[in-house]
Amino acid sequence: MKKTTWIETKRLILRDFAPGEWKFMHEYASDPEVVRYVPFGPNTVSQTKAYAKKVLATHRPKTRKDFPTAIFLKGENRIIGACRLNCLNSTQMDAGLGYVLNRRYWGYGYATEAAMALIHFGFSKLKLHRIWATCDTRNRASARVLEKAGMKREGLLRKNVFQKGAWRDSYLYAILESDPRSRH
Ligand SMILES: CC(C)(COP(=O)(O)OP(=O)(O)OC[C@H]1O[C@@H](n2cnc3c(N)ncnc32)[C@H](O)[C@@H]1OP(=O)(O)O)[C@@H](O)C(=O)NCCC(=O)NCCS
């Protein structure tokens, strides 16, 4: 499998983070509004730097299973967020999907464009069978992104994530390679 990730869409490039790009990560990871419905953050600089180091380490393995990628906006020549496809349970040929955007770039369809591109990458290049995602039940924007990307809500996970001092409920979404939308 190719070591470098490079996925191009109409407006975006999903590519590996480069050393020094933690500053773009920190823009969103330190914003309390952005991290409201996720277990991490708001990050300190040292937390973001430590996470960026882990992200760079995912590029190394010969057979890569984890694809945390920067979302690069062509029109502005800058990183506006991140998304991730994580196939750590590769015997099941499935992967988890996630995304986060700098708040300045919400509401333009970028997360949906990135999610659809990663889903296509997962099925066509990684030959996955199933791609799943979870989101906080209160995170309506994220649930909408998953629906627009063709994923189906499969259920409710009760109090499965400890987040900011309390257990939270999550929706589980998934798309199968055999679903008609997987080919879009
Ligand atoms: C979730 C997130 C990535 C969405 O990014 P985005 O680029 O704004 O998403 P899109 O523009 O592709 O789609 C958002 C959809 O949600 C809808 N939406 C946004 N806020 C909403 C709300 N409060 N209630 C209902 N729908 C909402 C939008 O109207 C849009 O749907 P539409 O196209 O049918 O109008 C972004 O809000 C974010 O980074 N949030 C913080 C991190 C996060 O929660 N990540 C997901 C973890 S599971």
The ligand as an SDF file (V2000), in Angstrom:
LIG
                    3D

 48 50  0  0  0  0  0  0  0  0999 V2000
  -19.4140   18.4790   12.2860 C   0  0  0  0  0  0  0  0  0  0  0  0
  -18.6170   19.3770   11.3460 C   0  0  0  0  0  0  0  0  0  0  0  0
  -17.3550   18.6500   10.8830 C   0  0  0  0  0  0  0  0  0  0  0  0
  -19.4910   19.7060   10.1390 C   0  0  0  0  0  0  0  0  0  0  0  0
  -18.7130   20.4060    9.1700 O   0  0  0  0  0  0  0  0  0  0  0  0
  -19.3710   21.2520    7.9680 P   0  0  0  0  0  0  0  0  0  0  0  0
  -18.3420   21.3950    6.8950 O   0  0  0  0  0  0  0  0  0  0  0  0
  -19.9950   22.4650    8.5230 O   0  0  0  0  0  0  0  0  0  0  0  0
  -20.4940   20.2100    7.4960 O   0  0  0  0  0  0  0  0  0  0  0  0
  -21.3330   20.3110    6.1350 P   0  0  0  0  0  0  0  0  0  0  0  0
  -21.4130   21.7490    5.7170 O   0  0  0  0  0  0  0  0  0  0  0  0
  -20.7760   19.3230    5.1770 O   0  0  0  0  0  0  0  0  0  0  0  0
  -22.7680   19.7910    6.6000 O   0  0  0  0  0  0  0  0  0  0  0  0
  -23.3460   20.2330    7.8160 C   0  0  0  0  0  0  0  0  0  0  0  0
  -24.8290   19.9290    7.8110 C   0  0  0  0  0  0  0  0  0  0  0  0
  -25.3150   20.0060    9.1480 O   0  0  0  0  0  0  0  0  0  0  0  0
  -26.3520   20.9520    9.2240 C   0  0  0  0  0  0  0  0  0  0  0  0
  -26.2940   21.5570   10.5440 N   0  0  0  0  0  0  0  0  0  0  0  0
  -25.3150   22.3440   11.0480 C   0  0  0  0  0  0  0  0  0  0  0  0
  -25.6400   22.6930   12.3160 N   0  0  0  0  0  0  0  0  0  0  0  0
  -26.8190   22.0890   12.6020 C   0  0  0  0  0  0  0  0  0  0  0  0
  -27.6620   22.0540   13.7450 C   0  0  0  0  0  0  0  0  0  0  0  0
  -27.3360   22.6960   14.8500 N   0  0  0  0  0  0  0  0  0  0  0  0
  -28.8230   21.3420   13.6600 N   0  0  0  0  0  0  0  0  0  0  0  0
  -29.1540   20.6720   12.5580 C   0  0  0  0  0  0  0  0  0  0  0  0
  -28.3730   20.6580   11.4250 N   0  0  0  0  0  0  0  0  0  0  0  0
  -27.2330   21.3720   11.4750 C   0  0  0  0  0  0  0  0  0  0  0  0
  -26.0590   21.9120    8.0910 C   0  0  0  0  0  0  0  0  0  0  0  0
  -27.2020   22.6620    7.7590 O   0  0  0  0  0  0  0  0  0  0  0  0
  -25.6220   20.9290    7.0090 C   0  0  0  0  0  0  0  0  0  0  0  0
  -26.7330   20.2190    6.4720 O   0  0  0  0  0  0  0  0  0  0  0  0
  -27.4430   20.6760    5.0560 P   0  0  0  0  0  0  0  0  0  0  0  0
  -26.3740   20.6180    4.0090 O   0  0  0  0  0  0  0  0  0  0  0  0
  -28.5240   19.6750    4.8750 O   0  0  0  0  0  0  0  0  0  0  0  0
  -27.9490   22.0810    5.2670 O   0  0  0  0  0  0  0  0  0  0  0  0
  -18.2060   20.7100   12.0350 C   0  0  0  0  0  0  0  0  0  0  0  0
  -19.3470   21.3140   12.5630 O   0  0  0  0  0  0  0  0  0  0  0  0
  -17.1910   20.4890   13.1530 C   0  0  0  0  0  0  0  0  0  0  0  0
  -15.9800   20.4960   12.9230 O   0  0  0  0  0  0  0  0  0  0  0  0
  -17.6980   20.2930   14.3760 N   0  0  0  0  0  0  0  0  0  0  0  0
  -16.8170   20.1150   15.5350 C   0  0  0  0  0  0  0  0  0  0  0  0
  -16.0990   18.7780   15.5190 C   0  0  0  0  0  0  0  0  0  0  0  0
  -17.0710   17.6090   15.4630 C   0  0  0  0  0  0  0  0  0  0  0  0
  -18.1250   17.6450   16.0830 O   0  0  0  0  0  0  0  0  0  0  0  0
  -16.6830   16.5920   14.6860 N   0  0  0  0  0  0  0  0  0  0  0  0
  -17.4930   15.4050   14.5430 C   0  0  0  0  0  0  0  0  0  0  0  0
  -17.2810   14.4670   15.6610 C   0  0  0  0  0  0  0  0  0  0  0  0
  -18.3790   13.0790   15.5400 S   0  0  0  0  0  0  0  0  0  0  0  0
  1  2  1  0
  2  3  1  0
  2  4  1  0
  2 36  1  0
  4  5  1  0
  5  6  1  0
  6  7  2  0
  6  8  1  0
  6  9  1  0
  9 10  1  0
 10 11  2  0
 10 12  1  0
 10 13  1  0
 13 14  1  0
 14 15  1  0
 15 16  1  0
 15 30  1  0
 16 17  1  0
 17 18  1  0
 17 28  1  0
 18 19  1  0
 18 27  1  0
 19 20  2  0
 20 21  1  0
 21 22  1  0
 21 27  2  0
 22 23  1  0
 22 24  2  0
 24 25  1  0
 25 26  2  0
 26 27  1  0
 28 29  1  0
 28 30  1  0
 30 31  1  0
 31 32  1  0
 32 33  2  0
 32 34  1  0
 32 35  1  0
 36 37  1  0
 36 38  1  0
 38 39  2  0
 38 40  1  0
 40 41  1  0
 41 42  1  0
 42 43  1  0
 43 44  2  0
 43 45  1  0
 45 46  1  0
 46 47  1  0
 47 48  1  0
M  END
$$$$
